[in-house]
Amino acid sequence: MFIMSLLPANSVILKVLETIVYKNAVLLVVFGYSFIILLLGFLKKRKKPVLKADLSE
């Protein structure tokens, strides 16, 4: 994100990017990655066969 902060022409545009765009982008990345990791874990657990132990012996 540091390189992206060098792209705007003036400090007013940079301030808008800092307060609105970057904040929402960070939230999207954090919650997006969390959701993807949880979804992949759920699918992995669901795909794994369940071994039932025979406890009657």
C-alpha positions in Angstrom: 0.0 0.0 0.0 3.0 2.3 0.4 3.6 2.4 -3.3 -0.1 3.2 -3.9 0.2 6.2 -1.6 2.7 7.7 -4.0 0.4 7.6 -6.9 -2.2 10.4 -6.1 -1.4 13.9 -7.4 -2.1 15.8 -4.2 -2.6 15.3 -0.5 -6.4 15.8 -0.6 -6.8 12.7 -2.8 -4.4 10.9 -0.6 -6.4 11.7 2.5 -9.6 10.4 0.9 -7.8 7.2 -0.1 -6.4 6.8 3.5 -9.7 7.3 5.2 -12.1 5.6 2.9 -10.5 3.2 0.4 -7.6 1.8 2.4 -9.7 1.2 5.5 -12.4 -0.7 3.6 -9.8 -2.6 1.6 -8.1 -3.7 4.8 -11.4 -4.9 6.3 -12.2 -6.7 3.1 -8.9 -8.5 3.0 -9.1 -9.5 6.7 -12.7 -10.7 6.6 -12.2 -12.2 3.1 -9.2 -14.2 4.0 -10.8 -15.4 7.3 -13.9 -16.5 5.4 -11.9 -18.3 2.8 -9.8 -20.1 5.5 -12.9 -21.2 7.4 -14.6 -22.3 4.2 -11.6 -24.4 3.1 -11.3 -26.0 6.6 -15.0 -26.8 6.5 -14.7 -28.4 3.1 -11.6 -30.4 4.1 -13.4 -31.7 7.2 -16.5 -32.6 5.2 -14.4 -34.4 2.6 -12.4 -36.5 5.1 -14.0 -39.9 5.7 -15.2 -40.6 9.2 -13.6 -43.7 10.7 -16.0 -45.4 13.2 -14.3 -47.4 15.9 -15.9 -50.7 16.9 -16.1 -50.5 20.7 -18.2 -53.6 21.1 -15.2 -55.9 21.4 
